[in-house]
Amino acid sequence: MTTSLVTDTDELRRISGLPTELALRQVTPVLTRLVKDSAFMESDIFSLLDEAQGAKDWYVARRYDDEDGAYSLQIFV
């Protein structure tokens, strides 16, 4: 797990306790930061491209779940 992902999952845990509408507004910058982070993209996204070449349908290629069930970050390919 990249350093930025650890930081962002801590932020996801904090956001998960908020009311839904507020949480949705606050999660957007977190997800934007992740997709702009080259280390995250390299280790968690680009590495999945070869694996996904033969896939016939969408599937969860990687999943990060909070220990307490506060959030689940899923990467679909």
A tleap script that builds the chain and sets N, CA, C and O, in Angstrom:
source leaprc.protein.ff14SB
mol = sequence {
  NMET THR THR SER LEU VAL THR ASP THR ASP
  GLU LEU ARG ARG ILE SER GLY LEU PRO THR
  GLU LEU ALA LEU ARG GLN VAL THR PRO VAL
  LEU THR ARG LEU VAL LYS ASP SER ALA PHE
  MET GLU SER ASP ILE PHE SER LEU LEU ASP
  GLU ALA GLN GLY ALA LYS ASP TRP TYR VAL
  ALA ARG ARG TYR ASP ASP GLU ASP GLY ALA
  TYR SER LEU GLN ILE PHE CVAL
}
set mol.1.N position { 0.858 -1.170 0.000 }
set mol.1.CA position { 0.000 0.000 0.000 }
set mol.1.C position { 0.901 1.228 0.000 }
set mol.1.O position { 1.815 1.331 0.818 }
set mol.2.N position { 0.645 2.155 -0.912 }
set mol.2.CA position { 1.470 3.349 -1.006 }
set mol.2.C position { 1.208 4.273 0.180 }
set mol.2.O position { 0.157 4.209 0.818 }
set mol.3.N position { 2.185 5.132 0.461 }
set mol.3.CA position { 2.050 6.074 1.574 }
set mol.3.C position { 0.827 6.958 1.408 }
set mol.3.O position { 0.101 7.205 2.371 }
set mol.4.N position { 0.595 7.437 0.186 }
set mol.4.CA position { -0.569 8.297 -0.035 }
set mol.4.C position { -1.871 7.535 0.187 }
set mol.4.O position { -2.850 8.107 0.667 }
set mol.5.N position { -1.889 6.256 -0.157 }
set mol.5.CA position { -3.098 5.465 0.061 }
set mol.5.C position { -3.365 5.293 1.553 }
set mol.5.O position { -4.517 5.334 1.985 }
set mol.6.N position { -2.323 5.104 2.331 }
set mol.6.CA position { -2.491 4.994 3.787 }
set mol.6.C position { -3.089 6.283 4.339 }
set mol.6.O position { -4.031 6.252 5.130 }
set mol.7.N position { -2.535 7.416 3.914 }
set mol.7.CA position { -3.061 8.717 4.350 }
set mol.7.C position { -4.505 8.881 3.922 }
set mol.7.O position { -5.344 9.319 4.709 }
set mol.8.N position { -4.799 8.533 2.681 }
set mol.8.CA position { -6.155 8.702 2.173 }
set mol.8.C position { -7.132 7.734 2.817 }
set mol.8.O position { -8.297 8.088 3.004 }
set mol.9.N position { -6.708 6.540 3.160 }
set mol.9.CA position { -7.629 5.628 3.844 }
set mol.9.C position { -7.924 6.125 5.254 }
set mol.9.O position { -9.023 5.908 5.764 }
set mol.10.N position { -6.964 6.787 5.891 }
set mol.10.CA position { -7.248 7.423 7.180 }
set mol.10.C position { -8.318 8.503 7.010 }
set mol.10.O position { -9.213 8.645 7.842 }
set mol.11.N position { -8.206 9.258 5.916 }
set mol.11.CA position { -9.193 10.295 5.616 }
set mol.11.C position { -10.553 9.660 5.303 }
set mol.11.O position { -11.586 10.184 5.721 }
set mol.12.N position { -10.562 8.550 4.580 }
set mol.12.CA position { -11.829 7.854 4.289 }
set mol.12.C position { -12.501 7.396 5.580 }
set mol.12.O position { -13.723 7.467 5.708 }
set mol.13.N position { -11.708 6.929 6.526 }
set mol.13.CA position { -12.260 6.487 7.812 }
set mol.13.C position { -12.942 7.665 8.508 }
set mol.13.O position { -14.038 7.521 9.049 }
set mol.14.N position { -12.289 8.830 8.490 }
set mol.14.CA position { -12.869 10.024 9.124 }
set mol.14.C position { -14.160 10.427 8.410 }
set mol.14.O position { -15.166 10.715 9.059 }
set mol.15.N position { -14.132 10.448 7.097 }
set mol.15.CA position { -15.291 10.863 6.304 }
set mol.15.C position { -16.465 9.905 6.489 }
set mol.15.O position { -17.621 10.323 6.433 }
set mol.16.N position { -16.178 8.636 6.707 }
set mol.16.CA position { -17.254 7.638 6.802 }
set mol.16.C position { -18.205 7.896 7.964 }
set mol.16.O position { -19.330 7.396 7.966 }
set mol.17.N position { -17.770 8.660 8.939 }
set mol.17.CA position { -18.635 8.958 10.082 }
set mol.17.C position { -19.555 10.148 9.858 }
set mol.17.O position { -20.376 10.471 10.716 }
set mol.18.N position { -19.422 10.795 8.719 }
set mol.18.CA position { -20.227 11.983 8.429 }
set mol.18.C position { -21.568 11.602 7.804 }
set mol.18.O position { -21.723 10.498 7.281 }
set mol.19.N position { -22.534 12.516 7.859 }
set mol.19.CA position { -23.785 12.279 7.137 }
set mol.19.C position { -23.486 12.098 5.647 }
set mol.19.O position { -22.537 12.691 5.133 }
set mol.20.N position { -24.269 11.302 4.964 }
set mol.20.CA position { -24.000 10.904 3.584 }
set mol.20.C position { -23.722 12.077 2.649 }
set mol.20.O position { -22.725 12.055 1.927 }
set mol.21.N position { -24.568 13.089 2.643 }
set mol.21.CA position { -24.393 14.210 1.723 }
set mol.21.C position { -23.054 14.913 1.955 }
set mol.21.O position { -22.357 15.246 0.997 }
set mol.22.N position { -22.698 15.135 3.201 }
set mol.22.CA position { -21.426 15.781 3.524 }
set mol.22.C position { -20.253 14.863 3.177 }
set mol.22.O position { -19.231 15.325 2.669 }
set mol.23.N position { -20.398 13.576 3.449 }
set mol.23.CA position { -19.336 12.611 3.131 }
set mol.23.C position { -19.069 12.576 1.630 }
set mol.23.O position { -17.912 12.533 1.213 }
set mol.24.N position { -20.113 12.593 0.819 }
set mol.24.CA position { -19.936 12.571 -0.636 }
set mol.24.C position { -19.166 13.798 -1.125 }
set mol.24.O position { -18.329 13.695 -2.021 }
set mol.25.N position { -19.454 14.952 -0.535 }
set mol.25.CA position { -18.723 16.172 -0.928 }
set mol.25.C position { -17.258 16.093 -0.506 }
set mol.25.O position { -16.381 16.557 -1.234 }
set mol.26.N position { -16.987 15.516 0.649 }
set mol.26.CA position { -15.619 15.488 1.159 }
set mol.26.C position { -14.776 14.367 0.566 }
set mol.26.O position { -13.548 14.451 0.588 }
set mol.27.N position { -15.398 13.331 0.042 }
set mol.27.CA position { -14.628 12.213 -0.509 }
set mol.27.C position { -14.082 12.528 -1.898 }
set mol.27.O position { -13.088 11.934 -2.315 }
set mol.28.N position { -14.705 13.438 -2.609 }
set mol.28.CA position { -14.256 13.769 -3.966 }
set mol.28.C position { -12.787 14.205 -4.010 }
set mol.28.O position { -12.039 13.690 -4.841 }
set mol.29.N position { -12.344 15.126 -3.156 }
set mol.29.CA position { -10.925 15.498 -3.195 }
set mol.29.C position { -9.985 14.338 -2.845 }
set mol.29.O position { -8.873 14.267 -3.368 }
set mol.30.N position { -10.416 13.446 -1.981 }
set mol.30.CA position { -9.591 12.289 -1.608 }
set mol.30.C position { -9.395 11.390 -2.825 }
set mol.30.O position { -8.270 10.987 -3.123 }
set mol.31.N position { -10.471 11.075 -3.523 }
set mol.31.CA position { -10.379 10.217 -4.705 }
set mol.31.C position { -9.611 10.908 -5.828 }
set mol.31.O position { -8.868 10.257 -6.564 }
set mol.32.N position { -9.783 12.205 -5.963 }
set mol.32.CA position { -9.039 12.965 -6.965 }
set mol.32.C position { -7.545 12.907 -6.682 }
set mol.32.O position { -6.740 12.726 -7.595 }
set mol.33.N position { -7.178 13.062 -5.415 }
set mol.33.CA position { -5.763 12.961 -5.011 }
set mol.33.C position { -5.196 11.601 -5.364 }
set mol.33.O position { -4.069 11.502 -5.851 }
set mol.34.N position { -5.967 10.549 -5.121 }
set mol.34.CA position { -5.492 9.198 -5.419 }
set mol.34.C position { -5.199 9.015 -6.901 }
set mol.34.O position { -4.138 8.502 -7.258 }
set mol.35.N position { -6.106 9.418 -7.759 }
set mol.35.CA position { -5.898 9.188 -9.187 }
set mol.35.C position { -4.815 10.086 -9.772 }
set mol.35.O position { -4.307 9.811 -10.859 }
set mol.36.N position { -4.457 11.148 -9.073 }
set mol.36.CA position { -3.365 12.013 -9.518 }
set mol.36.C position { -2.021 11.587 -8.935 }
set mol.36.O position { -0.983 12.121 -9.327 }
set mol.37.N position { -2.027 10.635 -8.007 }
set mol.37.CA position { -0.803 10.179 -7.358 }
set mol.37.C position { -0.125 9.119 -8.216 }
set mol.37.O position { -0.667 8.029 -8.403 }
set mol.38.N position { 1.054 9.432 -8.735 }
set mol.38.CA position { 1.735 8.511 -9.654 }
set mol.38.C position { 2.110 7.187 -8.988 }
set mol.38.O position { 2.072 6.145 -9.642 }
set mol.39.N position { 2.468 7.202 -7.714 }
set mol.39.CA position { 2.813 5.953 -7.024 }
set mol.39.C position { 1.591 5.043 -6.900 }
set mol.39.O position { 1.690 3.834 -7.107 }
set mol.40.N position { 0.444 5.625 -6.565 }
set mol.40.CA position { -0.793 4.845 -6.477 }
set mol.40.C position { -1.168 4.292 -7.847 }
set mol.40.O position { -1.503 3.115 -7.982 }
set mol.41.N position { -1.110 5.146 -8.856 }
set mol.41.CA position { -1.467 4.705 -10.205 }
set mol.41.C position { -0.550 3.580 -10.673 }
set mol.41.O position { -1.013 2.605 -11.266 }
set mol.42.N position { 0.731 3.710 -10.413 }
set mol.42.CA position { 1.695 2.694 -10.840 }
set mol.42.C position { 1.476 1.367 -10.106 }
set mol.42.O position { 1.429 0.308 -10.733 }
set mol.43.N position { 1.343 1.427 -8.790 }
set mol.43.CA position { 1.260 0.185 -8.012 }
set mol.43.C position { -0.135 -0.428 -7.972 }
set mol.43.O position { -0.273 -1.648 -7.885 }
set mol.44.N position { -1.165 0.405 -8.033 }
set mol.44.CA position { -2.518 -0.111 -7.836 }
set mol.44.C position { -3.408 -0.087 -9.067 }
set mol.44.O position { -4.457 -0.730 -9.073 }
set mol.45.N position { -3.024 0.626 -10.094 }
set mol.45.CA position { -3.867 0.705 -11.293 }
set mol.45.C position { -3.160 0.102 -12.501 }
set mol.45.O position { -3.635 -0.877 -13.077 }
set mol.46.N position { -2.034 0.681 -12.883 }
set mol.46.CA position { -1.343 0.228 -14.092 }
set mol.46.C position { -0.938 -1.241 -14.006 }
set mol.46.O position { -0.915 -1.943 -15.017 }
set mol.47.N position { -0.622 -1.701 -12.802 }
set mol.47.CA position { -0.239 -3.107 -12.643 }
set mol.47.C position { -1.399 -4.052 -12.938 }
set mol.47.O position { -1.182 -5.237 -13.194 }
set mol.48.N position { -2.618 -3.543 -12.906 }
set mol.48.CA position { -3.799 -4.374 -13.160 }
set mol.48.C position { -4.151 -4.476 -14.642 }
set mol.48.O position { -4.947 -5.331 -15.031 }
set mol.49.N position { -3.573 -3.621 -15.463 }
set mol.49.CA position { -3.960 -3.578 -16.875 }
set mol.49.C position { -3.671 -4.889 -17.604 }
set mol.49.O position { -4.520 -5.376 -18.351 }
set mol.50.N position { -2.486 -5.467 -17.398 }
set mol.50.CA position { -2.178 -6.747 -18.040 }
set mol.50.C position { -3.144 -7.833 -17.583 }
set mol.50.O position { -3.627 -8.631 -18.385 }
set mol.51.N position { -3.414 -7.848 -16.289 }
set mol.51.CA position { -4.325 -8.840 -15.720 }
set mol.51.C position { -5.721 -8.724 -16.325 }
set mol.51.O position { -6.408 -9.730 -16.504 }
set mol.52.N position { -6.136 -7.510 -16.637 }
set mol.52.CA position { -7.495 -7.271 -17.112 }
set mol.52.C position { -7.671 -7.505 -18.616 }
set mol.52.O position { -8.800 -7.493 -19.107 }
set mol.53.N position { -6.598 -7.714 -19.340 }
set mol.53.CA position { -6.679 -7.839 -20.794 }
set mol.53.C position { -7.689 -8.877 -21.259 }
set mol.53.O position { -8.427 -8.616 -22.209 }
set mol.54.N position { -7.748 -10.028 -20.635 }
set mol.54.CA position { -8.632 -11.094 -21.092 }
set mol.54.C position { -9.999 -11.110 -20.432 }
set mol.54.O position { -10.814 -11.988 -20.716 }
set mol.55.N position { -10.259 -10.149 -19.553 }
set mol.55.CA position { -11.527 -10.137 -18.821 }
set mol.55.C position { -12.690 -9.861 -19.766 }
set mol.55.O position { -12.589 -9.026 -20.665 }
set mol.56.N position { -13.771 -10.556 -19.556 }
set mol.56.CA position { -14.955 -10.374 -20.381 }
set mol.56.C position { -15.966 -9.431 -19.732 }
set mol.56.O position { -16.887 -8.951 -20.394 }
set mol.57.N position { -15.792 -9.167 -18.436 }
set mol.57.CA position { -16.746 -8.329 -17.719 }
set mol.57.C position { -16.010 -7.598 -16.601 }
set mol.57.O position { -14.874 -7.938 -16.268 }
set mol.58.N position { -16.666 -6.592 -16.025 }
set mol.58.CA position { -16.114 -5.851 -14.903 }
set mol.58.C position { -15.930 -6.770 -13.701 }
set mol.58.O position { -16.721 -7.690 -13.491 }
set mol.59.N position { -14.895 -6.522 -12.919 }
set mol.59.CA position { -14.707 -7.233 -11.660 }
set mol.59.C position { -13.878 -6.369 -10.720 }
set mol.59.O position { -13.202 -5.438 -11.158 }
set mol.60.N position { -13.932 -6.676 -9.435 }
set mol.60.CA position { -13.132 -5.956 -8.441 }
set mol.60.C position { -11.734 -6.553 -8.469 }
set mol.60.O position { -11.523 -7.696 -8.065 }
set mol.61.N position { -10.786 -5.762 -8.950 }
set mol.61.CA position { -9.410 -6.238 -9.083 }
set mol.61.C position { -8.618 -6.039 -7.792 }
set mol.61.O position { -7.708 -6.812 -7.492 }
set mol.62.N position { -8.957 -5.032 -7.054 }
set mol.62.CA position { -8.279 -4.769 -5.785 }
set mol.62.C position { -9.279 -4.111 -4.869 }
set mol.62.O position { -10.130 -3.335 -5.304 }
set mol.63.N position { -9.166 -4.432 -3.583 }
set mol.63.CA position { -10.126 -3.920 -2.615 }
set mol.63.C position { -9.411 -3.606 -1.315 }
set mol.63.O position { -8.606 -4.399 -0.825 }
set mol.64.N position { -9.712 -2.447 -0.765 }
set mol.64.CA position { -9.177 -2.045 0.534 }
set mol.64.C position { -10.361 -1.811 1.463 }
set mol.64.O position { -11.171 -0.911 1.240 }
set mol.65.N position { -10.452 -2.628 2.502 }
set mol.65.CA position { -11.545 -2.509 3.468 }
set mol.65.C position { -11.000 -2.018 4.797 }
set mol.65.O position { -9.934 -2.445 5.241 }
set mol.66.N position { -11.738 -1.120 5.424 }
set mol.66.CA position { -11.378 -0.667 6.753 }
set mol.66.C position { -11.575 -1.814 7.733 }
set mol.66.O position { -12.507 -2.606 7.597 }
set mol.67.N position { -10.699 -1.898 8.712 }
set mol.67.CA position { -10.800 -2.973 9.719 }
set mol.67.C position { -12.154 -2.965 10.421 }
set mol.67.O position { -12.688 -4.020 10.765 }
set mol.68.N position { -12.709 -1.766 10.633 }
set mol.68.CA position { -13.984 -1.639 11.337 }
set mol.68.C position { -15.183 -1.588 10.402 }
set mol.68.O position { -16.313 -1.410 10.857 }
set mol.69.N position { -14.950 -1.744 9.090 }
set mol.69.CA position { -16.039 -1.710 8.127 }
set mol.69.C position { -16.535 -0.320 7.799 }
set mol.69.O position { -17.630 -0.169 7.255 }
set mol.70.N position { -15.744 0.715 8.121 }
set mol.70.CA position { -16.167 2.089 7.883 }
set mol.70.C position { -16.234 2.416 6.399 }
set mol.70.O position { -17.058 3.236 5.993 }
set mol.71.N position { -15.387 1.797 5.576 }
set mol.71.CA position { -15.376 2.051 4.147 }
set mol.71.C position { -14.831 0.843 3.418 }
set mol.71.O position { -14.219 -0.039 4.020 }
set mol.72.N position { -15.057 0.812 2.124 }
set mol.72.CA position { -14.455 -0.174 1.232 }
set mol.72.C position { -14.095 0.557 -0.045 }
set mol.72.O position { -14.972 1.068 -0.742 }
set mol.73.N position { -12.799 0.610 -0.357 }
set mol.73.CA position { -12.327 1.220 -1.592 }
set mol.73.C position { -12.085 0.087 -2.568 }
set mol.73.O position { -11.235 -0.772 -2.336 }
set mol.74.N position { -12.838 0.086 -3.668 }
set mol.74.CA position { -12.750 -1.008 -4.641 }
set mol.74.C position { -12.289 -0.462 -5.981 }
set mol.74.O position { -12.772 0.572 -6.442 }
set mol.75.N position { -11.353 -1.164 -6.599 }
set mol.75.CA position { -10.849 -0.790 -7.914 }
set mol.75.C position { -11.400 -1.807 -8.905 }
set mol.75.O position { -11.063 -2.991 -8.863 }
set mol.76.N position { -12.255 -1.316 -9.797 }
set mol.76.CA position { -12.874 -2.171 -10.812 }
set mol.76.C position { -12.082 -2.102 -12.109 }
set mol.76.O position { -11.584 -1.041 -12.486 }
set mol.77.N position { -11.969 -3.223 -12.781 }
set mol.77.CA position { -11.422 -3.247 -14.136 }
set mol.77.C position { -12.391 -3.995 -15.020 }
set mol.77.O position { -12.145 -4.146 -16.217 }
savepdb mol mol.pdb
quit
